[in-house]
Structures are given as C-alpha cells and as structure tokens.
C-alpha cells in the first residue's frame, strides 16, 4: 500500500513508533513526496487519518520512571474494567465487549490521563472539517493507495512457503538466541507474558513449547514440537493476512466518502504476469496521479450494508455469550457451536413433550417444522 509518488521521491517505511510519523513531514518540507511501503494496518491508519490520541504529554514532566497505565489496567479482570469504564464513559463501554481488555484499558487510560471520556475525544475528531464516522479528517487528502491482493489459495501457499524460507534462513537460531537472552529467566520465574511488547509478535510464542523443552526431552519429542511450532506459525500468519485484507475492505472499500482515499487494486495471484498485472498498471496510475490526470483504472469499490450496526448488542442465552455487531451475530448463529447447543435444546424440549401429560413424539416433529422453539 503506497501513498503519493513524486519524482524525485523518497521512500520510508512505517515502524511502530509514533515519532517515525514525523519523517514524512520532513520529506514534504523538502518538496518531495513519500512512498509508504507496508506497515501494519493501525500505523497506516494513524498515518493517513487524524485518529491518534496522545496522553503522554500530560505526565511527561512527572519525576521518576514513567509507568504504562494501560499495562497496569490490563492486569485487572475484563468485567472489572468494563464496570469502571461504564462509570466514566458509558458510551464507549457500550461499544466494547467485556472480554476486550486491551480496548477497555486504553479507554480508561485516556480518561485517567486526559480527564476527558474517550468517546468525547473521538466525537471531537469526527466533527472536525473532513472528519467522518470512522475518525478525524485525512492528514493528506491527495493520497494514492495501491493494494496488492491475491487469490486466497495462492496467498496461503506463498505464506506457507515464506515460513519455510524463514526456517531455512536461520529462524530457529534467532529464536534460540532471543529465548536464551530475554525469555528463559522469565519462564523459569513464571512471569512470562505474551500479551505485551515484542513477545506478542507473530513468530515467537508459537515456538514456546519447543524452546522451553529443547534439551529436556527426547529428540523425537523435540522434533514433534518443532513441527507443531512451524504449523502454528503458518496458521497464525495466514490468519493475520486475512485480518489485514478484511481491514482494507472495511476501512477503504466499504466506506466511500470524502475522507476515504481511493484504492487501486493490483492482482498478484500469478507472479508470471507481474509486469502485465502489477508493474505496468501501477506505473500508469502513479504517473496519472503525479500529473494531475484521472488514472486509467477505476478505484475499487464494494457493496456495503448502510443499515449494518457494528455495535449492536445481543446475548445468546443458549451459548451464554455476548455478541457485538450484526455481522458477528449472523456468524455466531450459523456457527457449529451455536447449532450444537440449539440441537441439544430441541432434544430437551422433545423429551419434555414426550413425557408430559398427553405428550407424544408427534409434538416434537411439529415444533421443529414450524419454528416455534425459541432461537436467540
């Protein structure tokens, strides 16, 4: 995914540090336009839109070491975090699931460190000129987004091969070295936390069992644990890629409007057709963009349900779960787990009809067919 290209141009990468976002301002000041290559979804979003909330300045003059309040809050139970947030910011609490400890803790941190409810700050951003339902205005209104996408099967194959290539290139040696330097003592003292910092990164926790047991088990067991780690890494990598693609579709393609830049899709399923499907059209789009002309390609668009409520709350009594969002509810009611509980309840209902006064098996047939049984 890339922003505008100019000639001469500069190339920067998005790294997970707020300070790195100032690099593009320096590039613009030198009358050049940056190209952003890669980066995680949240940092691309923070780069393009005014959505960041900086709570650090308030406490920057405090003496002594600076603690991370969000990390401290995440030590609490999710239900307790949700209760606290409901007291100070009921609007934000209504949008978040009690299990979503990270977002609950972040919203509480924002309130504690600014004195303003998180939801109010978000409303202020959305109400700025150029803002919208998803956040504040675009920082750079004239952006050119190139999205390289592939057929899912082709993408999965490449991601699996990428993991194999990483292993062949020395991934295990790096993991062992990192484990020995920074993680072995934590594990021994039972204070390892794979939810914060570098330890939550893909490619480390997947090999936990292998690393902690290496040298303490048979070679056969070690080999099995290694293969288990490799397969886990492949699965989580593919899952992460799906989330990235879903974010592009939801953030860009299903949300047309003045504060959403156009996205031009480039098909990369067949690498043999790289020049025809990717390089040539990309150069044409970028050249048109630089010259102020309409690109030869149409930006991607997707149909979206304007009535979809992403924050709707429903409780599935069968499964004892709180479901947030219309789409999530539809997915849940069609899931194997929910259907299993539904089948179980219908059997219980059938048994009750059969043993009750005047009950017989015919009542069960009628209930199933006419849909009279309660379905959450």
C-alpha distance (Angstrom), angle and dihedral (degrees) to the residues before:
residue distance angle dihedral
X1 . . .
X2 3.78 . .
X3 3.76 138.3 .
X4 3.77 125.6 -145.8
X5 3.80 120.3 -33.9
X6 3.79 123.3 -149.9
X7 3.77 133.3 176.2
X8 2.93 116.2 -88.7
X9 3.77 91.1 27.5
X10 3.79 138.6 177.4
X11 3.78 127.9 -136.6
X12 3.79 124.1 -142.5
X13 3.78 133.2 168.9
X14 3.77 125.9 -138.5
X15 3.79 111.5 -118.2
X16 3.81 126.6 -177.0
X17 3.79 95.8 -99.1
X18 3.77 124.4 101.7
X19 3.79 91.3 -142.5
X20 3.81 91.9 60.0
X21 3.80 89.7 68.0
X22 3.80 89.2 71.7
X23 3.81 90.8 67.8
X24 3.78 94.0 80.0
X25 3.82 90.2 54.2
X26 3.79 88.9 57.8
X27 3.80 90.1 48.5
X28 3.81 91.2 51.8
X29 3.81 89.9 48.1
X30 3.81 88.0 58.7
X31 3.81 89.7 54.2
X32 3.78 93.0 -107.2
X33 3.77 130.4 118.5
X34 3.81 121.0 -131.9
X35 3.77 127.4 -129.9
X36 3.79 113.4 -144.6
X37 3.80 112.2 -151.5
X38 3.77 120.2 -167.6
X39 3.76 120.6 -38.6
X40 3.79 128.0 149.6
X41 3.78 121.4 -66.6
X42 3.78 95.3 -108.7
X43 3.80 93.5 52.0
X44 3.80 92.4 47.3
X45 3.80 87.4 51.2
X46 3.79 92.2 48.0
X47 3.78 89.5 49.2
X48 3.79 95.8 51.4
X49 3.81 102.1 36.3
X50 3.76 136.0 42.3
X51 3.78 95.9 -114.1
X52 3.81 105.7 120.1
X53 3.78 120.8 111.6
X54 3.79 113.2 -159.2
X55 3.80 112.3 -158.4
X56 3.81 96.0 164.5
X57 3.80 98.9 85.6
X58 3.80 92.8 66.6
X59 3.80 92.6 62.1
X60 3.80 98.7 30.9
X61 3.81 93.5 103.7
X62 3.78 95.7 49.1
X63 3.84 113.3 117.1
X64 3.77 121.4 -116.3
X65 3.79 130.0 25.2
X66 3.78 117.0 -24.5
X67 3.80 112.8 -120.3
X68 3.78 123.8 -149.7
X69 3.78 103.6 -121.1
X70 3.80 92.5 -168.5
X71 3.81 91.2 58.4
X72 3.80 89.8 48.8
X73 3.79 92.2 50.6
X74 3.79 92.4 48.8
X75 3.79 88.6 65.4
X76 3.81 88.3 70.7
X77 3.78 124.9 86.5
X78 3.81 115.2 -89.7
X79 3.81 92.4 -122.6
X80 3.81 90.4 53.7
X81 3.80 91.4 48.3
X82 3.79 90.2 50.4
X83 3.82 90.8 49.2
X84 3.81 92.0 51.6
X85 3.78 92.8 46.6
X86 3.81 91.0 49.0
X87 3.80 88.8 59.1
X88 3.82 96.8 52.4
X89 3.81 103.0 25.1
X90 3.82 111.7 17.5
X91 3.81 92.3 168.5
X92 3.79 93.0 59.1
X93 3.81 92.1 40.9
X94 3.81 89.5 55.8
X95 3.81 89.4 57.9
X96 3.79 96.9 50.1
X97 3.78 131.8 73.8
X98 3.82 115.8 -125.7
X99 3.83 87.8 -123.4
X100 3.82 92.9 57.5
X101 3.81 94.5 90.6
X102 3.80 95.8 164.9
X103 3.79 95.8 56.9
X104 3.79 92.4 40.0
X105 3.79 90.6 51.7
X106 3.81 91.8 46.4
X107 3.81 92.7 52.3
X108 3.80 90.9 48.5
X109 3.81 90.2 47.9
X110 3.81 90.9 52.1
X111 3.80 91.3 52.1
X112 3.80 95.0 44.7
X113 3.81 94.4 47.8
X114 3.82 98.8 40.2
X115 3.80 104.1 26.2
X116 3.82 88.5 -131.1
X117 3.80 124.6 105.6
X118 3.78 112.7 -107.4
X119 3.81 91.0 -126.6
X120 3.81 91.2 55.5
X121 3.81 92.1 53.2
X122 3.80 90.3 50.1
X123 3.82 90.3 50.4
X124 3.79 89.7 51.8
X125 3.80 90.5 53.5
X126 3.80 92.8 47.1
X127 3.82 92.2 49.9
X128 3.79 93.8 54.7
X129 3.79 116.1 105.7
X130 3.79 107.2 -79.2
X131 3.79 93.1 17.4
X132 3.78 124.9 128.0
X133 3.81 145.7 178.2
X134 3.81 92.3 -65.7
X135 3.78 97.6 51.1
X136 3.77 146.3 -72.6
X137 3.80 127.9 -19.9
X138 3.77 125.3 -69.3
X139 3.78 113.4 -86.6
X140 3.80 90.5 -150.0
X141 3.83 110.5 29.6
X142 3.82 94.4 -174.1
X143 3.78 101.0 62.0
X144 3.78 128.9 145.3
X145 3.79 114.2 -148.7
X146 3.81 119.8 -163.3
X147 3.81 114.3 -168.7
X148 3.80 116.8 -164.8
X149 3.79 107.0 -156.6
X150 3.79 133.9 171.3
X151 3.76 141.7 -168.5
X152 3.81 107.8 -80.3
X153 3.81 94.5 -120.3
X154 3.80 91.8 50.3
X155 3.79 91.1 46.6
X156 3.81 93.0 49.7
X157 3.80 91.0 50.6
X158 3.80 91.5 51.5
X159 3.78 93.3 46.9
X160 3.80 91.7 51.6
X161 3.79 90.2 48.6
X162 3.80 89.3 48.7
X163 3.81 90.3 57.6
X164 3.81 90.9 48.7
X165 3.81 89.3 50.0
X166 3.80 91.0 50.4
X167 3.80 91.0 52.3
X168 3.81 90.6 48.5
X169 3.81 90.4 48.9
X170 3.82 93.6 56.9
X171 3.81 107.4 -82.6
X172 3.82 93.2 143.7
X173 3.80 92.9 53.5
X174 3.80 90.1 51.9
X175 3.79 91.5 48.2
X176 3.81 92.7 49.7
X177 3.79 91.6 48.9
X178 3.79 92.9 48.5
X179 3.79 91.7 46.1
X180 3.80 92.0 50.6
X181 3.82 93.7 47.4
X182 3.80 102.9 39.6
X183 3.79 114.1 8.4
X184 3.79 113.3 35.7
X185 3.81 94.4 76.2
X186 3.82 91.4 46.8
X187 3.79 90.9 53.4
X188 3.81 92.1 47.1
X189 3.81 90.4 52.5
X190 3.82 92.4 44.2
X191 3.80 92.6 -121.7
X192 3.79 99.9 114.8
X193 3.80 114.5 134.4
X194 3.78 119.3 -172.2
X195 3.81 92.1 -175.4
X196 3.80 99.9 75.6
X197 3.76 139.7 54.3
X198 3.77 123.7 -16.5
X199 3.80 91.8 -19.7
X200 3.81 92.3 72.4
X201 3.80 90.9 59.2
X202 3.77 119.4 115.6
X203 3.79 111.0 -101.0
X204 3.78 103.0 39.3
X205 3.80 113.0 62.2
X206 3.80 89.8 44.7
X207 3.82 88.1 70.6
X208 3.81 96.2 45.3
X209 3.81 96.2 112.8
X210 3.79 92.1 45.9
X211 3.80 94.4 49.1
X212 3.80 97.8 45.3
X213 3.82 93.1 46.5
X214 3.81 99.3 41.0
X215 3.79 108.7 120.5
X216 3.80 91.5 12.5
X217 3.79 99.2 75.3
X218 3.78 139.5 45.0
X219 3.81 119.5 -73.4
X220 3.81 88.8 -114.3
X221 3.81 92.4 55.2
X222 3.79 91.3 44.8
X223 3.81 90.8 52.1
X224 3.80 91.1 50.7
X225 3.80 91.9 49.8
X226 3.79 90.0 48.9
X227 3.80 91.9 53.7
X228 3.79 89.2 45.9
X229 3.81 89.6 54.8
X230 3.80 92.8 47.4
X231 3.81 92.0 50.5
X232 3.81 91.0 46.6
X233 3.80 90.0 51.6
X234 3.79 90.7 51.3
X235 3.79 92.2 49.6
X236 3.79 96.3 47.4
X237 3.81 91.1 45.6
X238 3.80 91.5 53.9
X239 3.79 90.4 45.6
X240 3.79 90.9 51.4
X241 3.81 91.2 49.8
X242 3.80 89.6 53.1
X243 3.80 90.3 51.9
X244 3.80 90.6 50.4
X245 3.79 92.1 51.8
X246 3.79 91.2 45.7
X247 3.81 89.3 52.7
X248 3.82 91.7 52.5
X249 3.79 90.9 50.8
X250 3.80 94.7 46.5
X251 3.81 98.7 38.7
X252 3.81 99.1 41.1
X253 3.78 114.4 11.7
X254 3.81 101.7 40.4
X255 3.80 95.3 40.6
X256 3.81 107.1 62.5
X257 3.78 115.7 177.7
X258 3.80 145.1 108.8
X259 3.80 93.5 -72.7
X260 3.82 95.2 52.0
X261 3.82 115.7 80.7
X262 3.82 119.8 -138.2
X263 3.78 118.3 -94.1
X264 3.81 121.9 -148.1
X265 3.80 115.2 -157.6
X266 3.79 123.3 -140.1
X267 3.80 117.9 -167.3
X268 3.81 112.4 -135.6
X269 3.81 101.7 169.1
X270 3.81 93.4 110.5
X271 3.79 110.1 47.3
X272 3.79 89.6 -171.3
X273 3.80 86.5 70.3
X274 3.81 95.7 49.0
X275 3.79 95.6 124.5
X276 3.82 95.3 45.1
X277 3.83 98.4 40.2
X278 3.81 102.1 31.6
X279 3.79 119.0 11.1
X280 3.80 100.3 43.2
X281 3.83 97.9 44.5
X282 3.82 91.1 42.1
X283 3.79 91.7 54.7
X284 3.80 91.1 47.4
X285 3.80 92.3 50.5
X286 3.79 93.2 46.9
X287 3.80 93.5 45.6
X288 3.81 90.8 51.5
X289 3.78 89.9 47.6
X290 3.81 92.8 52.1
X291 3.79 92.5 47.5
X292 3.78 93.8 47.4
X293 3.81 94.6 -114.6
X294 3.78 129.7 132.1
X295 3.83 108.5 -93.6
X296 3.80 116.3 -114.8
X297 3.79 90.4 -122.5
X298 3.79 126.8 68.8
X299 3.80 117.3 -121.9
X300 3.79 115.6 -110.4
X301 3.78 119.5 -96.7
X302 3.78 133.1 -179.6
X303 3.75 133.1 -161.0
X304 3.77 113.3 -107.9
X305 3.77 135.9 -174.4
X306 3.80 107.6 -115.5
X307 3.81 89.5 -164.8
X308 3.81 95.0 54.3
X309 3.79 111.7 121.6
X310 3.79 111.4 -152.0
X311 3.80 92.0 -174.7
X312 3.78 101.6 47.8
X313 3.81 114.2 133.3
X314 3.79 122.5 -139.9
X315 3.78 129.1 165.7
X316 3.80 117.1 -147.1
X317 3.78 102.7 -150.3
X318 3.79 91.3 -171.7
X319 3.79 92.8 59.7
X320 3.82 96.5 25.7
X321 3.80 91.4 -127.1
X322 3.78 136.1 134.6
X323 3.80 110.9 -135.2
X324 3.82 121.1 -163.0
X325 3.81 119.6 -161.1
X326 3.80 134.7 29.0
X327 3.79 93.5 -108.2
X328 3.79 92.9 48.4
X329 3.81 89.7 49.9
X330 3.80 91.8 52.0
X331 3.81 89.9 48.9
X332 3.80 91.8 48.2
X333 3.79 96.2 49.7
X334 3.79 89.0 52.2
X335 3.79 95.2 45.9
X336 3.80 124.1 112.3
X337 3.79 91.5 -119.7
X338 3.80 94.6 54.6
X339 3.81 93.2 43.6
X340 3.80 89.2 50.2
X341 3.81 91.0 54.7
X342 3.80 90.3 44.7
X343 3.81 91.7 52.6
X344 3.79 90.0 47.9
X345 3.81 91.9 52.5
X346 3.78 92.2 48.5
X347 3.79 90.0 53.0
X348 3.81 89.5 51.4
X349 3.80 90.3 48.6
X350 3.78 90.0 48.7
X351 3.78 91.4 51.0
X352 3.78 90.2 50.2
X353 3.80 92.5 51.8
X354 3.80 92.0 47.3
X355 3.81 94.9 52.8
X356 3.79 97.4 37.7
X357 3.83 125.8 94.2
X358 3.78 108.2 -63.1
X359 3.78 91.5 -6.1
X360 3.76 122.5 150.3
X361 3.76 138.5 165.7
X362 3.77 91.3 -93.6
X363 3.81 90.8 72.5
X364 3.79 89.5 61.6
X365 3.78 93.0 54.6
X366 3.81 91.3 52.1
X367 3.82 93.7 48.6
X368 3.79 93.8 52.4
X369 3.77 94.0 47.0
X370 3.79 101.1 45.1
X371 3.82 94.2 43.8
X372 3.80 93.3 -126.5
X373 3.78 93.4 140.6
X374 3.83 114.9 98.4
X375 3.79 112.3 -98.4
X376 3.85 114.7 -176.5
